[in-house]
Amino acid sequence: MSALPNINNIKNIYFIGIGGIGMSAIARYFNSKGVIVSGYDRTETNLTKQLTDDGISIHYHEDVELIPKSTDLVVYTPAIPKEQQELRYYQNNGYPVVKRSDVLQIISDHSFNICVAGTHGKTTTTTMVAHILRDSGYGCNAFLGGISANYGTNFWSSEKNVYVIEADEYDRSFLKLSPDISIITAMDPDHLDIYGTEDNFKQAFRDFAGRVKDGGLLIKKLGLNRNMKATHTLTYSLQNDSADVYANNIQLKDGGYDFDVIMPENIIEKIRLNMGGMHNVENMVAAIAAASSLDIENEKIKAAVASFKGVKRRFEYIIKENEVVFIDDYAHHPEELRALINGVKTLFSQKRCTLVFQPHLYSRTSDFADEFASVLSEADQVILLPIYPAREMPIEGVNSEMILKKMTNDAKTVMSKEQFIDWAENNFNKNRNREFGEALVTAGAGDIDKLVPEIKKILEK
C-alpha cells in the first residue's frame, strides 16, 4: 500500500472503477466533504449517471490524457486488471495509490463502527441497521453495498461519529476494519479464486470476528463456527429458541411478515416487516439485536422496521399484482438462490415460479455447478442466460449449459438476452396462467438488471 495522505488534507481524489457499489459510496463520502472527485469506469450505468448528477466527472475509456495529474489520492478496486493503463500510470509516477478497503480503514479509524459481514445477507442487514439508526434519530454514517430503497443511495453522512459499514470478504478487505459491533450472517464458501480453499475462507471470517474491539459485541448467526470470540457474543436465528435472539409468532401477511423478537433482556412484540422472504425476517432479527444493544427504544425500532422499504435488487418487487408478481434479486450464490426461490414459493405458493438466472463469474460457476443445478431445480421453470464474466477471462468448458445439464426439472433452457426478451413477449406473456397467476424472478449480480425496465413494460401490456 502506498503512503496515505492525511484524509483531512485531500482536496482532489480519483477513483478507478468508480461505478462499483462500494467505490461509489466512498466517492460520495468525499464529494460530501467538498473534495473534487473524478473517476473512470468501463461502462455507464444508472449509478454512474447519479454520480455525474452529483457533480462528479467520469469517463468511460482508459486514457491517461483524461486523468487528473494533480490528484492527492488514487483509489482502485481489486476488480480492476493490474495492466489497466491509468492505474499503471499513477503507480509508475509516484502517486499515492490505494485500494478501496484502505480508505475505508482510514475513514473509520477513530469512529464507533458497526460492521456487517457474510457471504449473503450482508447488504440487506447493513441497510436495515443503518435505516433503524437513521429513522430512530440515533444517527449514523452509512457505507452500503446496495441502494437503499428508502433513500435512493448507498451512502449518507451524519455528524454523529458512528459508521455502519458493509464488510466485504472479497480480497480480505474486511480484515482492515475495526468493529465495535460486528454481525456475521453466513460463511458459505465463495471467492475461492482468492482464498484457494474453504478452510482459508472460513479462517478469514474467524480473523474478522477477532477484530472486534475490546468490550465490543459480536452478533453471529446460530450454527456458525464456535471458535469466533469477542468480549460479548450473541447468536441469532430465524426462530430457533436455542439462539440468544430469535423471532417468534411469525405470521405471513400481504407479502410481508408480523413477528416478535425475543432477546436476553428485551422482547419487542408485533413488529411489521413489509418485504418478502423469511431470510429477511432473520436479517432483521440481527439488525434489531444491534439496534437494541445501543439502547434505542423499542417503539422507535418498531416504527423504523415498519417503514423499511428494502434494498434495490434484494427481493425487490417490480410488479406485485394478483395476475403477475415480478421480483428482481441480486442472488448469485447457490444459498442466496435457495433463499430467494423458497421465499417466492412460500409467499406465492399457487403461482408458477419462473426464474431467469444470469450466472456471475466463470470461476464461481465452475466451483458451484452442482449446487447451482440442485437449487435451480426447485423452480418450476428456469431460463439461464450466458455467464457474466465481470473481471474474468473465459474458462474452457465452463458455460451455462454446464449447469443446465445437471438440472433435474423439465422446463429449463439457455437463452441469450435477446431470445429471452422475445420469449417474454411472445410466449410467457401470451400464455400466462390467468387463474392463479405467475411469479417471474430475475436473478444475478451481472447486468441482468438492465433488462428489468423492458420486462416490466412487456408484463404491463
URLIN-V314873 format. One record per helix or strand of 2 or more residues. SS is the DSSP state (2 for helix, 1 for strand). FROM is the first residue (numbers start at 1). LEN is the number of residues. If there is no record, write none. Layout:
# URLIN-V314873
SS|FROM|LEN, SS|FROM|LEN
This chain:
# URLIN-V314873
2|7|3, 1|12|5, 2|21|12, 1|36|5, 2|46|8, 1|57|3, 1|73|4, 2|85|8, 1|97|3, 2|100|8, 1|112|6, 2|122|14, 1|141|8, 1|153|4, 1|162|5, 2|170|7, 1|181|4, 2|192|4, 2|198|12, 1|217|5, 1|232|6, 1|245|9, 1|256|8, 1|266|8, 2|278|16, 2|298|10, 1|316|5, 1|324|6, 2|334|14, 1|352|9, 2|362|6, 2|369|8, 1|381|8, 2|400|5, 1|412|3, 2|417|12, 1|438|6, 2|448|12
